[in-house]
């Protein structure tokens, strides 16, 4: 990678922050591993919330509450 492209990617990384992963406990680590493999320059934040798994039958408002508490 040229030094110009490296500087651009570093600037973009700082400007956008890390990629966040909110995992309900089903498959999230597999996705995170693939992100590490393909986007080696990206920073990540991973939050596992398997205590409330599965999410499929939960109301959107309930899941939103989990996310808001985790972010806070």
mmJSON file of the N, C-alpha and C atoms, coordinates in Angstrom:
{"data_MODEL":{"atom_site":{
"group_PDB":["ATOM","ATOM","ATOM","ATOM","ATOM","ATOM","ATOM","ATOM","ATOM","ATOM","ATOM","ATOM","ATOM","ATOM","ATOM","ATOM","ATOM","ATOM","ATOM","ATOM","ATOM","ATOM","ATOM","ATOM","ATOM","ATOM","ATOM","ATOM","ATOM","ATOM","ATOM","ATOM","ATOM","ATOM","ATOM","ATOM","ATOM","ATOM","ATOM","ATOM","ATOM","ATOM","ATOM","ATOM","ATOM","ATOM","ATOM","ATOM","ATOM","ATOM","ATOM","ATOM","ATOM","ATOM","ATOM","ATOM","ATOM","ATOM","ATOM","ATOM","ATOM","ATOM","ATOM","ATOM","ATOM","ATOM","ATOM","ATOM","ATOM","ATOM","ATOM","ATOM","ATOM","ATOM","ATOM","ATOM","ATOM","ATOM","ATOM","ATOM","ATOM","ATOM","ATOM","ATOM","ATOM","ATOM","ATOM","ATOM","ATOM","ATOM","ATOM","ATOM","ATOM","ATOM","ATOM","ATOM","ATOM","ATOM","ATOM","ATOM","ATOM","ATOM","ATOM","ATOM","ATOM","ATOM","ATOM","ATOM","ATOM","ATOM","ATOM","ATOM","ATOM","ATOM","ATOM","ATOM","ATOM","ATOM","ATOM","ATOM","ATOM","ATOM","ATOM","ATOM","ATOM","ATOM","ATOM","ATOM","ATOM","ATOM","ATOM","ATOM","ATOM","ATOM","ATOM","ATOM","ATOM","ATOM","ATOM","ATOM","ATOM","ATOM","ATOM","ATOM","ATOM","ATOM","ATOM","ATOM","ATOM","ATOM","ATOM","ATOM","ATOM","ATOM","ATOM","ATOM","ATOM","ATOM","ATOM","ATOM","ATOM","ATOM","ATOM","ATOM","ATOM","ATOM","ATOM","ATOM","ATOM","ATOM","ATOM","ATOM","ATOM","ATOM","ATOM","ATOM","ATOM","ATOM","ATOM","ATOM","ATOM","ATOM","ATOM","ATOM","ATOM","ATOM","ATOM","ATOM","ATOM","ATOM","ATOM","ATOM","ATOM","ATOM","ATOM","ATOM","ATOM","ATOM","ATOM","ATOM","ATOM","ATOM","ATOM","ATOM","ATOM","ATOM","ATOM","ATOM","ATOM","ATOM","ATOM","ATOM","ATOM","ATOM","ATOM","ATOM"],
"id":[1,2,3,4,5,6,7,8,9,10,11,12,13,14,15,16,17,18,19,20,21,22,23,24,25,26,27,28,29,30,31,32,33,34,35,36,37,38,39,40,41,42,43,44,45,46,47,48,49,50,51,52,53,54,55,56,57,58,59,60,61,62,63,64,65,66,67,68,69,70,71,72,73,74,75,76,77,78,79,80,81,82,83,84,85,86,87,88,89,90,91,92,93,94,95,96,97,98,99,100,101,102,103,104,105,106,107,108,109,110,111,112,113,114,115,116,117,118,119,120,121,122,123,124,125,126,127,128,129,130,131,132,133,134,135,136,137,138,139,140,141,142,143,144,145,146,147,148,149,150,151,152,153,154,155,156,157,158,159,160,161,162,163,164,165,166,167,168,169,170,171,172,173,174,175,176,177,178,179,180,181,182,183,184,185,186,187,188,189,190,191,192,193,194,195,196,197,198,199,200,201,202,203,204,205,206,207,208,209,210,211,212,213,214,215,216],
"type_symbol":["N","C","C","N","C","C","N","C","C","N","C","C","N","C","C","N","C","C","N","C","C","N","C","C","N","C","C","N","C","C","N","C","C","N","C","C","N","C","C","N","C","C","N","C","C","N","C","C","N","C","C","N","C","C","N","C","C","N","C","C","N","C","C","N","C","C","N","C","C","N","C","C","N","C","C","N","C","C","N","C","C","N","C","C","N","C","C","N","C","C","N","C","C","N","C","C","N","C","C","N","C","C","N","C","C","N","C","C","N","C","C","N","C","C","N","C","C","N","C","C","N","C","C","N","C","C","N","C","C","N","C","C","N","C","C","N","C","C","N","C","C","N","C","C","N","C","C","N","C","C","N","C","C","N","C","C","N","C","C","N","C","C","N","C","C","N","C","C","N","C","C","N","C","C","N","C","C","N","C","C","N","C","C","N","C","C","N","C","C","N","C","C","N","C","C","N","C","C","N","C","C","N","C","C","N","C","C","N","C","C","N","C","C","N","C","C"],
"label_atom_id":["N","CA","C","N","CA","C","N","CA","C","N","CA","C","N","CA","C","N","CA","C","N","CA","C","N","CA","C","N","CA","C","N","CA","C","N","CA","C","N","CA","C","N","CA","C","N","CA","C","N","CA","C","N","CA","C","N","CA","C","N","CA","C","N","CA","C","N","CA","C","N","CA","C","N","CA","C","N","CA","C","N","CA","C","N","CA","C","N","CA","C","N","CA","C","N","CA","C","N","CA","C","N","CA","C","N","CA","C","N","CA","C","N","CA","C","N","CA","C","N","CA","C","N","CA","C","N","CA","C","N","CA","C","N","CA","C","N","CA","C","N","CA","C","N","CA","C","N","CA","C","N","CA","C","N","CA","C","N","CA","C","N","CA","C","N","CA","C","N","CA","C","N","CA","C","N","CA","C","N","CA","C","N","CA","C","N","CA","C","N","CA","C","N","CA","C","N","CA","C","N","CA","C","N","CA","C","N","CA","C","N","CA","C","N","CA","C","N","CA","C","N","CA","C","N","CA","C","N","CA","C","N","CA","C","N","CA","C","N","CA","C","N","CA","C","N","CA","C","N","CA","C"],
"label_alt_id":[null,null,null,null,null,null,null,null,null,null,null,null,null,null,null,null,null,null,null,null,null,null,null,null,null,null,null,null,null,null,null,null,null,null,null,null,null,null,null,null,null,null,null,null,null,null,null,null,null,null,null,null,null,null,null,null,null,null,null,null,null,null,null,null,null,null,null,null,null,null,null,null,null,null,null,null,null,null,null,null,null,null,null,null,null,null,null,null,null,null,null,null,null,null,null,null,null,null,null,null,null,null,null,null,null,null,null,null,null,null,null,null,null,null,null,null,null,null,null,null,null,null,null,null,null,null,null,null,null,null,null,null,null,null,null,null,null,null,null,null,null,null,null,null,null,null,null,null,null,null,null,null,null,null,null,null,null,null,null,null,null,null,null,null,null,null,null,null,null,null,null,null,null,null,null,null,null,null,null,null,null,null,null,null,null,null,null,null,null,null,null,null,null,null,null,null,null,null,null,null,null,null,null,null,null,null,null,null,null,null,null,null,null,null,null,null],
"label_comp_id":["UNK","UNK","UNK","UNK","UNK","UNK","UNK","UNK","UNK","UNK","UNK","UNK","UNK","UNK","UNK","UNK","UNK","UNK","UNK","UNK","UNK","UNK","UNK","UNK","UNK","UNK","UNK","UNK","UNK","UNK","UNK","UNK","UNK","UNK","UNK","UNK","UNK","UNK","UNK","UNK","UNK","UNK","UNK","UNK","UNK","UNK","UNK","UNK","UNK","UNK","UNK","UNK","UNK","UNK","UNK","UNK","UNK","UNK","UNK","UNK","UNK","UNK","UNK","UNK","UNK","UNK","UNK","UNK","UNK","UNK","UNK","UNK","UNK","UNK","UNK","UNK","UNK","UNK","UNK","UNK","UNK","UNK","UNK","UNK","UNK","UNK","UNK","UNK","UNK","UNK","UNK","UNK","UNK","UNK","UNK","UNK","UNK","UNK","UNK","UNK","UNK","UNK","UNK","UNK","UNK","UNK","UNK","UNK","UNK","UNK","UNK","UNK","UNK","UNK","UNK","UNK","UNK","UNK","UNK","UNK","UNK","UNK","UNK","UNK","UNK","UNK","UNK","UNK","UNK","UNK","UNK","UNK","UNK","UNK","UNK","UNK","UNK","UNK","UNK","UNK","UNK","UNK","UNK","UNK","UNK","UNK","UNK","UNK","UNK","UNK","UNK","UNK","UNK","UNK","UNK","UNK","UNK","UNK","UNK","UNK","UNK","UNK","UNK","UNK","UNK","UNK","UNK","UNK","UNK","UNK","UNK","UNK","UNK","UNK","UNK","UNK","UNK","UNK","UNK","UNK","UNK","UNK","UNK","UNK","UNK","UNK","UNK","UNK","UNK","UNK","UNK","UNK","UNK","UNK","UNK","UNK","UNK","UNK","UNK","UNK","UNK","UNK","UNK","UNK","UNK","UNK","UNK","UNK","UNK","UNK","UNK","UNK","UNK","UNK","UNK","UNK"],
"label_asym_id":["A","A","A","A","A","A","A","A","A","A","A","A","A","A","A","A","A","A","A","A","A","A","A","A","A","A","A","A","A","A","A","A","A","A","A","A","A","A","A","A","A","A","A","A","A","A","A","A","A","A","A","A","A","A","A","A","A","A","A","A","A","A","A","A","A","A","A","A","A","A","A","A","A","A","A","A","A","A","A","A","A","A","A","A","A","A","A","A","A","A","A","A","A","A","A","A","A","A","A","A","A","A","A","A","A","A","A","A","A","A","A","A","A","A","A","A","A","A","A","A","A","A","A","A","A","A","A","A","A","A","A","A","A","A","A","A","A","A","A","A","A","A","A","A","A","A","A","A","A","A","A","A","A","A","A","A","A","A","A","A","A","A","A","A","A","A","A","A","A","A","A","A","A","A","A","A","A","A","A","A","A","A","A","A","A","A","A","A","A","A","A","A","A","A","A","A","A","A","A","A","A","A","A","A","A","A","A","A","A","A","A","A","A","A","A","A"],
"label_entity_id":["1","1","1","1","1","1","1","1","1","1","1","1","1","1","1","1","1","1","1","1","1","1","1","1","1","1","1","1","1","1","1","1","1","1","1","1","1","1","1","1","1","1","1","1","1","1","1","1","1","1","1","1","1","1","1","1","1","1","1","1","1","1","1","1","1","1","1","1","1","1","1","1","1","1","1","1","1","1","1","1","1","1","1","1","1","1","1","1","1","1","1","1","1","1","1","1","1","1","1","1","1","1","1","1","1","1","1","1","1","1","1","1","1","1","1","1","1","1","1","1","1","1","1","1","1","1","1","1","1","1","1","1","1","1","1","1","1","1","1","1","1","1","1","1","1","1","1","1","1","1","1","1","1","1","1","1","1","1","1","1","1","1","1","1","1","1","1","1","1","1","1","1","1","1","1","1","1","1","1","1","1","1","1","1","1","1","1","1","1","1","1","1","1","1","1","1","1","1","1","1","1","1","1","1","1","1","1","1","1","1","1","1","1","1","1","1"],
"label_seq_id":[1,1,1,2,2,2,3,3,3,4,4,4,5,5,5,6,6,6,7,7,7,8,8,8,9,9,9,10,10,10,11,11,11,12,12,12,13,13,13,14,14,14,15,15,15,16,16,16,17,17,17,18,18,18,19,19,19,20,20,20,21,21,21,22,22,22,23,23,23,24,24,24,25,25,25,26,26,26,27,27,27,28,28,28,29,29,29,30,30,30,31,31,31,32,32,32,33,33,33,34,34,34,35,35,35,36,36,36,37,37,37,38,38,38,39,39,39,40,40,40,41,41,41,42,42,42,43,43,43,44,44,44,45,45,45,46,46,46,47,47,47,48,48,48,49,49,49,50,50,50,51,51,51,52,52,52,53,53,53,54,54,54,55,55,55,56,56,56,57,57,57,58,58,58,59,59,59,60,60,60,61,61,61,62,62,62,63,63,63,64,64,64,65,65,65,66,66,66,67,67,67,68,68,68,69,69,69,70,70,70,71,71,71,72,72,72],
"pdbx_PDB_ins_code":[null,null,null,null,null,null,null,null,null,null,null,null,null,null,null,null,null,null,null,null,null,null,null,null,null,null,null,null,null,null,null,null,null,null,null,null,null,null,null,null,null,null,null,null,null,null,null,null,null,null,null,null,null,null,null,null,null,null,null,null,null,null,null,null,null,null,null,null,null,null,null,null,null,null,null,null,null,null,null,null,null,null,null,null,null,null,null,null,null,null,null,null,null,null,null,null,null,null,null,null,null,null,null,null,null,null,null,null,null,null,null,null,null,null,null,null,null,null,null,null,null,null,null,null,null,null,null,null,null,null,null,null,null,null,null,null,null,null,null,null,null,null,null,null,null,null,null,null,null,null,null,null,null,null,null,null,null,null,null,null,null,null,null,null,null,null,null,null,null,null,null,null,null,null,null,null,null,null,null,null,null,null,null,null,null,null,null,null,null,null,null,null,null,null,null,null,null,null,null,null,null,null,null,null,null,null,null,null,null,null,null,null,null,null,null,null],
"Cartn_x":[0.85,0.0,0.895,0.599,1.393,1.214,2.182,2.078,0.871,0.493,-0.688,-1.948,-2.095,-3.27,-3.266,-2.11,-2.012,-2.461,-2.017,-2.434,-3.928,-4.46,-5.9,-6.698,-6.264,-7.001,-6.903,-5.763,-5.611,-6.526,-6.598,-7.465,-8.916,-9.31,-10.684,-11.001,-10.073,-10.288,-10.504,-9.698,-9.849,-11.155,-11.56,-12.759,-14.032,-14.059,-15.289,-15.357,-14.259,-14.26,-14.347,-14.449,-14.467,-15.801,-15.769,-16.985,-17.526,-18.795,-19.392,-20.172,-20.036,-20.766,-21.558,-22.829,-23.716,-24.199,-23.728,-23.971,-24.972,-26.042,-27.045,-26.631,-25.52,-25.026,-25.127,-25.552,-25.693,-24.902,-23.684,-22.918,-22.063,-22.126,-21.392,-19.882,-19.343,-17.888,-17.39,-18.187,-17.815,-17.738,-18.701,-18.699,-17.492,-17.227,-16.093,-14.774,-14.609,-13.387,-13.197,-14.273,-14.181,-13.843,-14.379,-14.019,-12.537,-12.026,-10.582,-9.759,-10.236,-9.491,-9.487,-10.614,-10.72,-10.395,-10.646,-10.438,-9.425,-8.219,-7.188,-6.868,-7.137,-6.814,-7.919,-9.079,-10.214,-10.153,-10.522,-10.72,-12.156,-12.368,-13.703,-14.05,-15.335,-15.887,-16.87,-16.772,-17.636,-18.369,-19.681,-20.495,-21.335,-21.12,-21.894,-23.052,-24.25,-25.438,-26.223,-25.554,-26.179,-27.201,-27.22,-28.199,-29.629,-29.799,-31.128,-31.412,-30.574,-30.704,-31.862,-32.627,-32.573,-33.369,-33.052,-33.727,-34.933,-35.053,-36.058,-37.484,-37.874,-39.262,-39.459,-38.396,-38.491,-38.955,-39.646,-40.119,-38.936,-39.071,-38.021,-37.673,-38.657,-38.413,-37.554,-37.782,-37.002,-35.539,-35.316,-33.946,-33.287,-34.02,-33.482,-33.028,-33.792,-33.41,-32.097,-31.901,-30.628,-29.464,-29.647,-28.588,-28.292,-29.32,-29.11,-28.394,-28.742,-28.045,-26.589,-26.351,-24.973,-24.116,-24.677,-23.927,-23.652,-24.617,-24.449,-23.322],
"Cartn_y":[-1.172,0.0,1.234,2.173,3.394,4.187,5.072,5.865,6.796,7.27,8.122,7.337,6.143,5.323,4.953,4.675,4.335,5.522,6.723,7.918,8.138,7.957,8.131,7.135,5.882,4.883,5.175,5.665,6.031,7.206,8.193,9.357,8.916,8.062,7.578,6.774,5.947,5.141,6.035,7.07,7.98,8.75,9.11,9.936,9.157,7.887,7.119,6.318,6.101,5.32,3.832,3.05,1.597,1.091,-0.124,-0.823,-1.516,-1.299,-1.898,-3.159,-4.166,-5.426,-5.675,-5.859,-6.184,-7.6,-8.534,-9.956,-10.514,-11.098,-11.726,-13.14,-13.592,-14.903,-15.962,-15.583,-16.556,-16.072,-16.567,-16.298,-15.05,-14.238,-12.975,-13.127,-14.096,-14.288,-14.728,-15.501,-15.896,-14.676,-13.777,-12.549,-11.693,-11.556,-10.764,-11.322,-12.627,-13.248,-12.899,-12.914,-12.594,-11.114,-10.25,-8.826,-8.66,-9.326,-9.264,-9.751,-10.786,-11.345,-10.392,-9.766,-8.949,-7.479,-6.968,-5.542,-5.377,-5.802,-5.852,-4.488,-3.409,-2.063,-1.458,-2.103,-1.54,-1.864,-0.896,-1.125,-1.596,-2.403,-2.93,-2.813,-2.778,-2.911,-4.073,-4.963,-6.145,-6.199,-6.319,-6.434,-7.693,-8.622,-9.866,-9.711,-10.008,-9.898,-11.208,-12.292,-13.608,-13.889,-13.104,-13.322,-13.12,-12.296,-12.032,-12.806,-13.742,-14.529,-15.51,-15.796,-15.254,-13.956,-13.178,-11.895,-12.032,-13.128,-13.269,-12.963,-13.319,-13.118,-11.832,-11.083,-9.883,-8.678,-7.78,-6.554,-5.638,-4.861,-3.917,-2.979,-2.509,-1.58,-2.233,-3.51,-4.237,-4.333,-4.701,-4.807,-3.437,-2.409,-1.055,-0.673,-1.048,-0.784,-1.456,-2.701,-3.389,-2.625,-2.204,-1.493,-0.158,0.586,1.89,1.751,0.753,0.547,0.135,-0.683,-1.104,0.071,0.926,2.077,3.077,3.247,4.189,3.731],
"Cartn_z":[0.0,0.0,0.0,-0.85,-0.909,0.378,0.659,1.88,1.828,0.634,0.508,0.88,0.338,0.67,2.142,2.709,4.125,4.977,4.619,5.367,5.224,4.017,3.813,4.639,4.667,5.435,6.929,7.389,8.797,9.138,8.287,8.516,8.572,7.654,7.615,8.87,9.302,10.498,11.714,11.852,12.983,12.902,11.704,11.529,11.823,11.555,11.692,12.978,13.645,14.871,14.604,15.659,15.499,14.969,14.461,14.059,15.314,15.611,16.796,16.465,17.313,17.173,18.443,18.294,19.404,19.147,19.945,19.694,20.691,20.162,21.013,21.417,20.92,21.308,20.229,19.028,17.948,16.734,16.574,15.363,15.348,16.361,16.356,16.304,17.004,16.991,15.629,14.906,13.543,12.635,12.777,11.984,12.357,13.649,14.104,13.581,13.595,13.053,11.58,10.83,9.401,9.194,10.016,9.941,10.228,11.254,11.557,10.368,9.695,8.569,7.378,7.087,5.886,6.107,7.291,7.561,8.687,8.427,9.459,10.058,9.346,9.82,10.669,10.78,11.502,12.989,13.787,15.213,15.41,16.442,16.697,18.174,18.438,19.781,19.725,20.684,20.695,22.028,21.964,23.166,23.056,23.975,23.988,24.967,24.525,25.36,25.301,25.576,25.444,26.536,27.6,28.666,28.165,27.123,26.579,25.287,24.96,23.738,23.894,22.885,21.52,21.408,20.396,20.177,19.256,18.551,17.502,17.91,19.11,19.521,20.339,20.594,21.428,20.61,21.279,20.636,20.325,19.27,18.875,20.033,20.761,21.873,22.954,23.189,24.193,23.764,22.525,22.008,22.001,21.586,21.601,23.015,24.019,25.406,25.774,25.348,25.605,24.986,23.744,23.035,23.712,24.053,24.68,26.023,26.824,28.09,27.866,26.865,26.571,26.118,25.298,24.783,25.896,26.792,27.911,28.816],
"occupancy":[1.0,1.0,1.0,1.0,1.0,1.0,1.0,1.0,1.0,1.0,1.0,1.0,1.0,1.0,1.0,1.0,1.0,1.0,1.0,1.0,1.0,1.0,1.0,1.0,1.0,1.0,1.0,1.0,1.0,1.0,1.0,1.0,1.0,1.0,1.0,1.0,1.0,1.0,1.0,1.0,1.0,1.0,1.0,1.0,1.0,1.0,1.0,1.0,1.0,1.0,1.0,1.0,1.0,1.0,1.0,1.0,1.0,1.0,1.0,1.0,1.0,1.0,1.0,1.0,1.0,1.0,1.0,1.0,1.0,1.0,1.0,1.0,1.0,1.0,1.0,1.0,1.0,1.0,1.0,1.0,1.0,1.0,1.0,1.0,1.0,1.0,1.0,1.0,1.0,1.0,1.0,1.0,1.0,1.0,1.0,1.0,1.0,1.0,1.0,1.0,1.0,1.0,1.0,1.0,1.0,1.0,1.0,1.0,1.0,1.0,1.0,1.0,1.0,1.0,1.0,1.0,1.0,1.0,1.0,1.0,1.0,1.0,1.0,1.0,1.0,1.0,1.0,1.0,1.0,1.0,1.0,1.0,1.0,1.0,1.0,1.0,1.0,1.0,1.0,1.0,1.0,1.0,1.0,1.0,1.0,1.0,1.0,1.0,1.0,1.0,1.0,1.0,1.0,1.0,1.0,1.0,1.0,1.0,1.0,1.0,1.0,1.0,1.0,1.0,1.0,1.0,1.0,1.0,1.0,1.0,1.0,1.0,1.0,1.0,1.0,1.0,1.0,1.0,1.0,1.0,1.0,1.0,1.0,1.0,1.0,1.0,1.0,1.0,1.0,1.0,1.0,1.0,1.0,1.0,1.0,1.0,1.0,1.0,1.0,1.0,1.0,1.0,1.0,1.0,1.0,1.0,1.0,1.0,1.0,1.0,1.0,1.0,1.0,1.0,1.0,1.0],
"B_iso_or_equiv":[0.0,0.0,0.0,0.0,0.0,0.0,0.0,0.0,0.0,0.0,0.0,0.0,0.0,0.0,0.0,0.0,0.0,0.0,0.0,0.0,0.0,0.0,0.0,0.0,0.0,0.0,0.0,0.0,0.0,0.0,0.0,0.0,0.0,0.0,0.0,0.0,0.0,0.0,0.0,0.0,0.0,0.0,0.0,0.0,0.0,0.0,0.0,0.0,0.0,0.0,0.0,0.0,0.0,0.0,0.0,0.0,0.0,0.0,0.0,0.0,0.0,0.0,0.0,0.0,0.0,0.0,0.0,0.0,0.0,0.0,0.0,0.0,0.0,0.0,0.0,0.0,0.0,0.0,0.0,0.0,0.0,0.0,0.0,0.0,0.0,0.0,0.0,0.0,0.0,0.0,0.0,0.0,0.0,0.0,0.0,0.0,0.0,0.0,0.0,0.0,0.0,0.0,0.0,0.0,0.0,0.0,0.0,0.0,0.0,0.0,0.0,0.0,0.0,0.0,0.0,0.0,0.0,0.0,0.0,0.0,0.0,0.0,0.0,0.0,0.0,0.0,0.0,0.0,0.0,0.0,0.0,0.0,0.0,0.0,0.0,0.0,0.0,0.0,0.0,0.0,0.0,0.0,0.0,0.0,0.0,0.0,0.0,0.0,0.0,0.0,0.0,0.0,0.0,0.0,0.0,0.0,0.0,0.0,0.0,0.0,0.0,0.0,0.0,0.0,0.0,0.0,0.0,0.0,0.0,0.0,0.0,0.0,0.0,0.0,0.0,0.0,0.0,0.0,0.0,0.0,0.0,0.0,0.0,0.0,0.0,0.0,0.0,0.0,0.0,0.0,0.0,0.0,0.0,0.0,0.0,0.0,0.0,0.0,0.0,0.0,0.0,0.0,0.0,0.0,0.0,0.0,0.0,0.0,0.0,0.0,0.0,0.0,0.0,0.0,0.0,0.0],
"pdbx_formal_charge":[null,null,null,null,null,null,null,null,null,null,null,null,null,null,null,null,null,null,null,null,null,null,null,null,null,null,null,null,null,null,null,null,null,null,null,null,null,null,null,null,null,null,null,null,null,null,null,null,null,null,null,null,null,null,null,null,null,null,null,null,null,null,null,null,null,null,null,null,null,null,null,null,null,null,null,null,null,null,null,null,null,null,null,null,null,null,null,null,null,null,null,null,null,null,null,null,null,null,null,null,null,null,null,null,null,null,null,null,null,null,null,null,null,null,null,null,null,null,null,null,null,null,null,null,null,null,null,null,null,null,null,null,null,null,null,null,null,null,null,null,null,null,null,null,null,null,null,null,null,null,null,null,null,null,null,null,null,null,null,null,null,null,null,null,null,null,null,null,null,null,null,null,null,null,null,null,null,null,null,null,null,null,null,null,null,null,null,null,null,null,null,null,null,null,null,null,null,null,null,null,null,null,null,null,null,null,null,null,null,null,null,null,null,null,null,null],
"auth_seq_id":[1,1,1,2,2,2,3,3,3,4,4,4,5,5,5,6,6,6,7,7,7,8,8,8,9,9,9,10,10,10,11,11,11,12,12,12,13,13,13,14,14,14,15,15,15,16,16,16,17,17,17,18,18,18,19,19,19,20,20,20,21,21,21,22,22,22,23,23,23,24,24,24,25,25,25,26,26,26,27,27,27,28,28,28,29,29,29,30,30,30,31,31,31,32,32,32,33,33,33,34,34,34,35,35,35,36,36,36,37,37,37,38,38,38,39,39,39,40,40,40,41,41,41,42,42,42,43,43,43,44,44,44,45,45,45,46,46,46,47,47,47,48,48,48,49,49,49,50,50,50,51,51,51,52,52,52,53,53,53,54,54,54,55,55,55,56,56,56,57,57,57,58,58,58,59,59,59,60,60,60,61,61,61,62,62,62,63,63,63,64,64,64,65,65,65,66,66,66,67,67,67,68,68,68,69,69,69,70,70,70,71,71,71,72,72,72],
"auth_comp_id":["UNK","UNK","UNK","UNK","UNK","UNK","UNK","UNK","UNK","UNK","UNK","UNK","UNK","UNK","UNK","UNK","UNK","UNK","UNK","UNK","UNK","UNK","UNK","UNK","UNK","UNK","UNK","UNK","UNK","UNK","UNK","UNK","UNK","UNK","UNK","UNK","UNK","UNK","UNK","UNK","UNK","UNK","UNK","UNK","UNK","UNK","UNK","UNK","UNK","UNK","UNK","UNK","UNK","UNK","UNK","UNK","UNK","UNK","UNK","UNK","UNK","UNK","UNK","UNK","UNK","UNK","UNK","UNK","UNK","UNK","UNK","UNK","UNK","UNK","UNK","UNK","UNK","UNK","UNK","UNK","UNK","UNK","UNK","UNK","UNK","UNK","UNK","UNK","UNK","UNK","UNK","UNK","UNK","UNK","UNK","UNK","UNK","UNK","UNK","UNK","UNK","UNK","UNK","UNK","UNK","UNK","UNK","UNK","UNK","UNK","UNK","UNK","UNK","UNK","UNK","UNK","UNK","UNK","UNK","UNK","UNK","UNK","UNK","UNK","UNK","UNK","UNK","UNK","UNK","UNK","UNK","UNK","UNK","UNK","UNK","UNK","UNK","UNK","UNK","UNK","UNK","UNK","UNK","UNK","UNK","UNK","UNK","UNK","UNK","UNK","UNK","UNK","UNK","UNK","UNK","UNK","UNK","UNK","UNK","UNK","UNK","UNK","UNK","UNK","UNK","UNK","UNK","UNK","UNK","UNK","UNK","UNK","UNK","UNK","UNK","UNK","UNK","UNK","UNK","UNK","UNK","UNK","UNK","UNK","UNK","UNK","UNK","UNK","UNK","UNK","UNK","UNK","UNK","UNK","UNK","UNK","UNK","UNK","UNK","UNK","UNK","UNK","UNK","UNK","UNK","UNK","UNK","UNK","UNK","UNK","UNK","UNK","UNK","UNK","UNK","UNK"],
"auth_asym_id":["A","A","A","A","A","A","A","A","A","A","A","A","A","A","A","A","A","A","A","A","A","A","A","A","A","A","A","A","A","A","A","A","A","A","A","A","A","A","A","A","A","A","A","A","A","A","A","A","A","A","A","A","A","A","A","A","A","A","A","A","A","A","A","A","A","A","A","A","A","A","A","A","A","A","A","A","A","A","A","A","A","A","A","A","A","A","A","A","A","A","A","A","A","A","A","A","A","A","A","A","A","A","A","A","A","A","A","A","A","A","A","A","A","A","A","A","A","A","A","A","A","A","A","A","A","A","A","A","A","A","A","A","A","A","A","A","A","A","A","A","A","A","A","A","A","A","A","A","A","A","A","A","A","A","A","A","A","A","A","A","A","A","A","A","A","A","A","A","A","A","A","A","A","A","A","A","A","A","A","A","A","A","A","A","A","A","A","A","A","A","A","A","A","A","A","A","A","A","A","A","A","A","A","A","A","A","A","A","A","A","A","A","A","A","A","A"],
"auth_atom_id":["N","CA","C","N","CA","C","N","CA","C","N","CA","C","N","CA","C","N","CA","C","N","CA","C","N","CA","C","N","CA","C","N","CA","C","N","CA","C","N","CA","C","N","CA","C","N","CA","C","N","CA","C","N","CA","C","N","CA","C","N","CA","C","N","CA","C","N","CA","C","N","CA","C","N","CA","C","N","CA","C","N","CA","C","N","CA","C","N","CA","C","N","CA","C","N","CA","C","N","CA","C","N","CA","C","N","CA","C","N","CA","C","N","CA","C","N","CA","C","N","CA","C","N","CA","C","N","CA","C","N","CA","C","N","CA","C","N","CA","C","N","CA","C","N","CA","C","N","CA","C","N","CA","C","N","CA","C","N","CA","C","N","CA","C","N","CA","C","N","CA","C","N","CA","C","N","CA","C","N","CA","C","N","CA","C","N","CA","C","N","CA","C","N","CA","C","N","CA","C","N","CA","C","N","CA","C","N","CA","C","N","CA","C","N","CA","C","N","CA","C","N","CA","C","N","CA","C","N","CA","C","N","CA","C","N","CA","C","N","CA","C","N","CA","C","N","CA","C","N","CA","C"],
"pdbx_PDB_model_num":[1,1,1,1,1,1,1,1,1,1,1,1,1,1,1,1,1,1,1,1,1,1,1,1,1,1,1,1,1,1,1,1,1,1,1,1,1,1,1,1,1,1,1,1,1,1,1,1,1,1,1,1,1,1,1,1,1,1,1,1,1,1,1,1,1,1,1,1,1,1,1,1,1,1,1,1,1,1,1,1,1,1,1,1,1,1,1,1,1,1,1,1,1,1,1,1,1,1,1,1,1,1,1,1,1,1,1,1,1,1,1,1,1,1,1,1,1,1,1,1,1,1,1,1,1,1,1,1,1,1,1,1,1,1,1,1,1,1,1,1,1,1,1,1,1,1,1,1,1,1,1,1,1,1,1,1,1,1,1,1,1,1,1,1,1,1,1,1,1,1,1,1,1,1,1,1,1,1,1,1,1,1,1,1,1,1,1,1,1,1,1,1,1,1,1,1,1,1,1,1,1,1,1,1,1,1,1,1,1,1,1,1,1,1,1,1]
}}}
